[in-house]
């Protein structure tokens, strides 16, 4: 019996081999539980008349946008509170559907090019942050402080979501769920980097704030250096992540003794649920996702502007409200993967919501603020950014948050009731402190 037929006859669900294949995998140091084939895309049973659910949301969001924005352009406006609520609702509908459009485009491009699953997954996960980056670009001219707080608070939100979701994962006989290697190896290292950076930045800010040092603001150079360092770490992280996935996949192929044809067949199984389309369709999806991201971002910035300038909500509270929705794209992908029973993909996206916001969204925000201040915003009332208690708390508390996560995921540990309670308590305490003392 050849390895491929052995996989078909004795294999478990999702292409996981059993018995002899398990032993060969274990001999190469690969846990058989990690090599399941996760299928991207939407199964037919979850489609709506042949279309994914996000199409309905985009049509609804664009319809509301087309009904309200032209009327506003003619000079007629809703009351401030109604305008704030409608802007947030329309923005969220459009942004979440834009995220799904971009992910769908990435999946179809990967299927067309028959990329390995880890390359496709990484690309889709990165593209899912584009709507969030667009929102930040629109919010910065309104309130640079709110833009930075959105990115930082979203890290805490996503850490909380990760801890809660991992608790509800299906467990084995020992009450554990085997987490993806990206979390237990490279992910642990990136959490250590986040904890270290957060503590260093927080401590330096605290010294500058409480001492007699004349520096009390973050200059363009400060923001540029911090953003560049974080992006450099993210680049190395991506390289190590893809390299680790590739190494593991190569070990699987050697253990199963797959020839070139069987390797290609295994790769194509990833895209069983992905619709095969032309490049024109893929380009259209990318364009629709990017265009919708800009329309949704404009509505969210309208929400922020109205809340701060007309309803007199302070920037910290506004940012906390927006941050509660800023990670919506990650939550949509997480829920979609969970509904398909692809718990590994769902958990990896929940974890990616922490690492990508910390080392991609946050540095992008810092660099965007630096560019805005250097080119356009020299007269903005919030620039240069003041070193305040809010900033100290937001950066400094990254250390305990990441430190707890590192301890909780050691040795493939799955979060239980106590672990989830710990993370929830830390998250709620941070939010309460920001609301109570954030303007100091």
C-alpha positions as CSV (number, residue, x, y, z in Angstrom):
1,X,0.0,0.0,0.0
2,X,1.5,3.4,-1.0
3,X,1.4,6.3,1.5
4,X,-1.4,8.1,-0.2
5,X,-3.7,5.2,-0.2
6,X,-2.8,4.4,3.4
7,X,-3.8,7.9,4.3
8,X,-7.2,7.5,2.6
9,X,-8.0,4.1,4.0
10,X,-6.8,4.4,7.6
11,X,-6.7,8.2,7.9
12,X,-8.9,10.2,10.2
13,X,-10.9,13.3,9.5
14,X,-9.4,16.1,7.5
15,X,-6.5,14.1,6.1
16,X,-4.9,13.2,9.4
17,X,-3.1,9.8,9.0
18,X,-3.3,7.1,11.7
19,X,-1.3,4.1,12.8
20,X,1.9,3.5,10.7
21,X,1.8,7.1,9.4
22,X,1.4,8.4,12.9
23,X,4.5,6.5,14.0
24,X,6.5,7.9,11.1
25,X,5.4,11.4,11.8
26,X,6.2,11.0,15.5
27,X,9.7,9.7,14.6
28,X,10.3,12.9,12.7
29,X,9.2,15.0,15.7
30,X,5.8,16.0,14.1
31,X,2.7,15.5,16.2
32,X,0.1,13.9,13.9
33,X,-2.6,16.1,15.4
34,X,-1.0,19.1,13.8
35,X,-1.1,18.0,10.2
36,X,-4.8,18.1,9.5
37,X,-5.7,19.7,6.2
38,X,-7.6,22.9,7.0
39,X,-9.9,23.9,4.1
40,X,-10.2,27.5,3.2
41,X,-13.3,29.1,1.9
42,X,-17.0,28.6,2.6
43,X,-18.6,25.1,2.5
44,X,-21.7,25.0,0.3
45,X,-24.0,24.5,3.3
46,X,-23.0,27.9,4.7
47,X,-23.6,29.8,1.5
48,X,-26.6,32.0,0.8
49,X,-27.9,31.3,-2.8
50,X,-24.4,30.6,-3.8
51,X,-23.0,33.7,-2.2
52,X,-21.1,34.0,1.1
53,X,-22.9,35.9,3.9
54,X,-20.7,38.9,3.8
55,X,-22.2,39.9,0.4
56,X,-25.5,40.7,2.2
57,X,-23.7,42.9,4.7
58,X,-21.9,44.8,2.1
59,X,-25.1,45.5,0.1
60,X,-26.9,46.6,3.2
61,X,-24.0,48.8,4.4
62,X,-23.5,50.4,1.0
63,X,-27.2,51.0,0.6
64,X,-27.4,52.8,3.9
65,X,-24.2,54.8,3.0
66,X,-25.8,55.8,-0.4
67,X,-29.0,56.9,1.4
68,X,-27.3,59.1,4.1
69,X,-24.1,60.5,2.8
70,X,-25.5,62.3,-0.3
71,X,-28.2,63.8,1.9
72,X,-25.5,65.1,4.3
73,X,-23.6,66.5,1.3
74,X,-26.7,68.6,0.4
75,X,-26.6,70.2,3.9
76,X,-29.2,68.2,5.8
77,X,-27.9,66.4,8.8
78,X,-29.3,64.1,11.5
79,X,-29.1,65.2,15.1
80,X,-25.6,64.6,16.6
81,X,-26.6,61.4,18.5
82,X,-28.4,59.8,15.6
83,X,-25.5,60.8,13.2
84,X,-23.0,59.2,15.6
85,X,-24.9,55.9,15.9
86,X,-25.7,55.7,12.2
87,X,-22.1,56.4,11.2
88,X,-20.8,53.7,13.5
89,X,-23.4,51.1,12.3
90,X,-22.8,51.8,8.6
91,X,-19.0,51.9,9.1
92,X,-19.0,48.5,10.9
93,X,-21.2,46.9,8.3
94,X,-19.0,48.0,5.4
95,X,-15.7,47.4,7.2
96,X,-16.5,43.8,8.2
97,X,-17.7,43.0,4.7
98,X,-14.6,44.6,3.2
99,X,-12.5,42.4,5.4
100,X,-14.2,39.3,4.2
101,X,-14.0,40.5,0.5
102,X,-10.2,40.9,0.9
103,X,-9.8,37.5,2.6
104,X,-11.9,35.8,-0.1
105,X,-9.8,37.5,-2.8
106,X,-6.6,36.2,-1.0
107,X,-8.0,32.7,-0.8
108,X,-9.0,32.6,-4.5
109,X,-5.6,34.0,-5.5
110,X,-3.9,31.3,-3.4
111,X,-6.1,28.6,-5.0
112,X,-5.3,29.8,-8.4
113,X,-1.5,29.8,-7.7
114,X,-1.9,26.6,-5.5
115,X,0.2,28.0,-2.7
116,X,0.8,26.0,0.4
117,X,-1.9,26.5,3.1
118,X,0.4,28.4,5.5
119,X,1.3,31.0,2.9
120,X,-2.4,31.5,2.0
121,X,-3.4,31.7,5.6
122,X,-0.7,34.3,6.4
123,X,-1.6,36.4,3.4
124,X,-5.3,36.3,4.3
125,X,-4.7,37.2,7.9
126,X,-2.5,40.2,7.0
127,X,-5.0,41.5,4.5
128,X,-7.8,41.3,7.1
129,X,-6.0,44.1,9.0
130,X,-6.3,46.5,6.0
131,X,-9.7,47.9,7.0
132,X,-8.4,48.6,10.5
133,X,-5.4,50.5,9.0
134,X,-7.7,52.6,6.9
135,X,-9.9,53.5,9.9
136,X,-6.7,54.6,11.7
137,X,-5.7,56.8,8.8
138,X,-9.1,58.5,8.9
139,X,-9.1,58.9,12.7
140,X,-5.6,60.5,12.9
141,X,-6.6,63.9,11.6
142,X,-9.6,64.0,14.0
143,X,-7.6,62.8,17.1
144,X,-4.1,61.3,16.9
145,X,-4.4,60.3,20.5
146,X,-7.6,58.4,19.9
147,X,-5.9,56.6,16.9
148,X,-3.0,55.4,19.1
149,X,-5.4,54.3,21.9
150,X,-7.5,52.4,19.4
151,X,-4.5,50.3,18.4
152,X,-3.3,49.7,22.0
153,X,-6.7,48.9,23.5
154,X,-7.4,46.5,20.6
155,X,-4.4,44.5,21.8
156,X,-6.0,44.0,25.2
157,X,-9.4,43.2,23.5
158,X,-7.9,40.6,21.3
159,X,-6.0,39.0,24.2
160,X,-9.2,38.7,26.1
161,X,-11.0,37.2,23.0
162,X,-8.1,34.7,22.6
163,X,-8.3,33.6,26.3
164,X,-12.1,33.2,26.2
165,X,-12.2,31.4,22.8
166,X,-9.5,28.9,23.8
167,X,-11.5,28.0,26.9
168,X,-14.4,26.9,24.7
169,X,-12.4,24.8,22.3
170,X,-13.1,21.0,22.2
171,X,-10.7,19.2,24.6
172,X,-9.1,15.8,24.5
173,X,-9.3,13.2,27.3
174,X,-6.8,15.2,29.4
175,X,-8.9,18.3,29.1
176,X,-6.5,20.0,26.7
177,X,-6.6,21.3,23.1
178,X,-3.4,21.0,21.1
179,X,-2.6,24.6,20.0
180,X,-1.0,25.3,16.7
181,X,2.8,25.3,16.6
182,X,2.8,28.9,15.5
183,X,1.4,29.8,19.0
184,X,3.5,27.5,21.2
185,X,6.8,28.2,19.5
186,X,7.3,31.4,17.5
187,X,4.2,32.9,19.0
188,X,5.7,32.6,22.5
189,X,8.8,34.5,21.3
190,X,6.7,37.3,19.9
191,X,4.8,37.6,23.1
192,X,8.1,37.9,25.0
193,X,9.1,40.7,22.6
194,X,5.8,42.5,23.2
195,X,6.2,42.2,26.9
196,X,9.7,43.6,26.8
197,X,8.9,46.5,24.5
198,X,5.8,47.4,26.5
199,X,7.7,47.5,29.8
200,X,10.7,49.5,28.4
201,X,8.4,52.1,26.7
202,X,6.1,52.3,29.7
203,X,9.0,52.7,32.2
204,X,10.7,55.4,30.1
205,X,7.5,57.3,29.8
206,X,6.9,57.0,33.6
207,X,10.4,58.4,34.3
208,X,9.8,61.3,31.9
209,X,6.4,62.0,33.3
210,X,7.2,62.0,37.0
211,X,10.7,63.4,36.9
212,X,12.1,66.8,36.1
213,X,13.1,65.9,32.6
214,X,12.1,68.6,30.1
215,X,10.9,66.1,27.5
216,X,7.1,65.6,28.0
217,X,6.0,64.7,24.4
218,X,6.6,62.1,21.7
219,X,8.4,63.7,18.8
220,X,8.2,62.6,15.1
221,X,11.6,61.0,15.6
222,X,10.4,59.0,18.7
223,X,7.3,57.7,16.8
224,X,9.4,56.8,13.8
225,X,12.0,54.9,15.8
226,X,9.4,52.9,17.8
227,X,7.4,52.1,14.7
228,X,10.4,51.0,12.7
229,X,11.7,48.7,15.4
230,X,8.3,47.0,15.8
231,X,7.9,46.5,12.0
232,X,11.4,45.0,11.9
233,X,10.4,42.5,14.6
234,X,7.2,41.7,12.7
235,X,9.2,41.0,9.5
236,X,11.4,38.5,11.3
237,X,8.4,37.0,13.0
238,X,6.7,36.4,9.6
239,X,9.8,34.8,8.2
240,X,10.2,32.5,11.1
241,X,6.5,31.6,11.1
242,X,6.5,30.7,7.4
243,X,9.8,28.9,7.7
244,X,8.5,26.8,10.7
245,X,5.3,25.9,8.8
246,X,7.3,24.9,5.7
247,X,9.7,22.8,7.8
248,X,6.8,20.9,9.4
249,X,5.0,20.4,6.1
250,X,8.2,19.0,4.6
251,X,8.5,16.6,7.5
252,X,4.9,15.4,6.9
253,X,5.7,14.8,3.2
254,X,8.8,12.8,4.1
255,X,7.0,10.7,6.7
256,X,4.1,9.9,4.3
257,X,6.6,9.3,1.5
258,X,4.5,11.5,-0.9
259,X,5.6,11.9,-4.5
260,X,5.2,15.1,-6.5
261,X,1.7,14.2,-7.6
262,X,0.5,13.4,-4.1
263,X,2.1,16.6,-2.7
264,X,0.1,18.6,-5.2
265,X,-3.1,16.7,-4.4
266,X,-2.6,17.4,-0.6
267,X,-2.0,21.0,-1.4
268,X,-5.1,21.3,-3.5
269,X,-7.3,19.8,-0.8
270,X,-6.8,23.1,1.1
271,X,-8.9,24.8,-1.6
272,X,-11.8,22.3,-1.9
273,X,-14.2,25.0,-0.7
274,X,-12.7,27.9,-2.6
275,X,-14.4,28.9,-5.8
276,X,-12.1,28.8,-8.8
277,X,-12.3,32.1,-10.6
278,X,-10.5,34.2,-13.1
279,X,-7.9,36.9,-12.3
280,X,-10.4,39.5,-13.3
281,X,-12.8,38.3,-10.5
282,X,-9.9,38.3,-8.0
283,X,-8.9,41.8,-8.9
284,X,-12.5,43.0,-8.7
285,X,-12.8,41.5,-5.2
286,X,-9.6,43.2,-4.1
287,X,-10.9,46.5,-5.5
288,X,-14.3,46.1,-3.8
289,X,-12.6,45.3,-0.5
290,X,-10.2,48.3,-0.6
291,X,-13.0,50.7,-1.8
292,X,-15.4,49.5,0.9
293,X,-12.6,49.8,3.5
294,X,-12.2,53.5,2.6
295,X,-16.0,54.1,2.7
296,X,-16.3,52.4,6.0
297,X,-13.3,54.2,7.4
298,X,-14.8,57.5,6.5
299,X,-18.0,56.7,8.4
300,X,-16.0,55.6,11.5
301,X,-14.0,58.8,11.4
302,X,-17.3,60.7,11.2
303,X,-18.4,58.8,14.3
304,X,-15.2,59.8,16.1
305,X,-15.4,63.5,15.0
306,X,-19.0,63.8,16.1
307,X,-18.5,62.1,19.4
308,X,-15.4,64.2,20.3
309,X,-16.4,67.6,18.9
310,X,-20.2,67.7,19.3
311,X,-21.0,65.2,22.1
312,X,-17.9,66.2,24.1
313,X,-16.9,62.6,24.7
314,X,-13.2,62.6,25.6
315,X,-10.8,61.0,23.1
316,X,-9.9,58.1,25.5
317,X,-13.5,57.0,25.9
318,X,-14.1,57.4,22.2
319,X,-11.1,55.3,21.4
320,X,-12.1,52.6,23.8
321,X,-15.5,52.4,22.1
322,X,-13.9,52.2,18.7
323,X,-11.4,49.7,19.8
324,X,-14.2,47.4,20.9
325,X,-15.2,47.2,17.2
326,X,-11.7,47.7,15.6
327,X,-10.9,44.0,15.9
328,X,-14.2,43.0,14.3
329,X,-12.4,41.6,11.2
330,X,-10.5,39.1,13.3
331,X,-13.6,38.1,15.2
332,X,-15.5,37.6,11.9
333,X,-12.7,35.3,10.6
334,X,-12.6,33.5,13.9
335,X,-16.3,32.8,13.9
336,X,-16.3,31.7,10.3
337,X,-13.5,29.2,10.9
338,X,-15.2,28.0,14.1
339,X,-18.5,27.4,12.2
340,X,-16.6,25.2,9.7
341,X,-15.1,23.2,12.6
342,X,-11.6,24.5,11.7
343,X,-10.6,25.2,15.3
344,X,-6.9,25.5,14.6
345,X,-7.4,28.3,12.0
346,X,-9.8,30.0,14.4
347,X,-7.4,29.9,17.3
348,X,-4.5,31.0,15.1
349,X,-6.5,34.0,14.0
350,X,-7.4,34.8,17.5
351,X,-3.7,34.8,18.4
352,X,-2.8,36.7,15.3
353,X,-5.2,39.4,16.4
354,X,-2.8,40.0,19.3
355,X,0.6,39.8,17.5
356,X,-0.5,41.6,14.3
357,X,-2.1,44.5,16.1
358,X,1.0,44.8,18.4
359,X,3.6,44.6,15.6
360,X,1.8,45.7,12.5
361,X,-1.2,47.9,13.3
362,X,0.4,49.8,16.3
363,X,3.7,50.6,14.4
364,X,1.7,51.6,11.4
365,X,-0.3,54.0,13.6
366,X,2.9,55.5,15.1
367,X,4.4,56.0,11.7
368,X,1.2,57.4,10.3
369,X,1.0,59.9,13.2
370,X,4.6,60.9,12.6
371,X,4.0,61.5,8.9
372,X,0.8,63.5,9.6
373,X,2.6,65.6,12.2
374,X,5.6,66.2,10.0
375,X,3.7,67.1,6.8
376,X,0.2,68.3,7.8
377,X,-0.6,68.4,11.4
378,X,2.0,70.8,13.0
379,X,-0.9,73.0,14.3
380,X,-3.1,70.2,15.6
381,X,-4.1,70.6,19.2
382,X,-3.1,67.1,20.2
383,X,0.4,67.2,18.5
384,X,3.0,66.5,19.5
385,X,1.5,63.6,21.6
386,X,1.9,64.3,25.3
387,X,3.4,61.7,27.6
388,X,0.4,61.2,29.9
389,X,-0.8,58.7,32.4
390,X,-2.9,57.1,29.7
391,X,0.1,56.4,27.6
392,X,2.1,55.0,30.5
393,X,-0.7,52.7,31.5
394,X,-1.4,51.5,27.9
395,X,2.2,50.6,27.2
396,X,3.3,49.5,30.7
397,X,0.4,47.1,31.1
398,X,1.4,45.2,28.0
399,X,4.0,43.4,30.1
400,X,1.6,41.8,32.6
401,X,-0.9,41.0,29.9
402,X,1.7,39.2,27.6
403,X,3.5,37.7,30.6
404,X,0.2,36.0,31.7
405,X,-0.4,34.8,28.2
406,X,3.1,33.3,27.9
407,X,2.6,31.4,31.1
408,X,-0.9,30.2,30.1
409,X,0.1,28.7,26.7
410,X,3.4,27.0,27.8
411,X,3.7,23.4,26.8
412,X,0.5,23.5,24.6
413,X,-1.5,24.4,27.6
414,X,-5.2,25.2,27.0
415,X,-6.8,27.9,29.0
416,X,-9.3,26.7,31.6
417,X,-11.8,28.5,33.9
418,X,-9.1,30.0,36.1
419,X,-6.9,31.1,33.2
420,X,-9.8,32.8,31.5
421,X,-10.9,34.5,34.7
422,X,-7.4,35.8,35.2
423,X,-7.3,37.3,31.7
424,X,-10.8,38.7,32.0
425,X,-9.9,40.3,35.3
426,X,-6.7,41.9,33.9
427,X,-8.6,43.2,30.9
428,X,-11.5,44.7,32.9
429,X,-9.1,46.3,35.4
430,X,-7.1,48.0,32.6
431,X,-10.3,49.4,31.0
432,X,-11.6,50.6,34.3
433,X,-8.3,52.4,35.1
434,X,-8.2,54.0,31.6
435,X,-11.8,55.3,32.0
436,X,-11.2,56.5,35.5
437,X,-7.7,58.1,35.0
438,X,-7.2,58.2,31.3
439,X,-7.4,62.0,31.0
440,X,-4.8,62.6,33.6
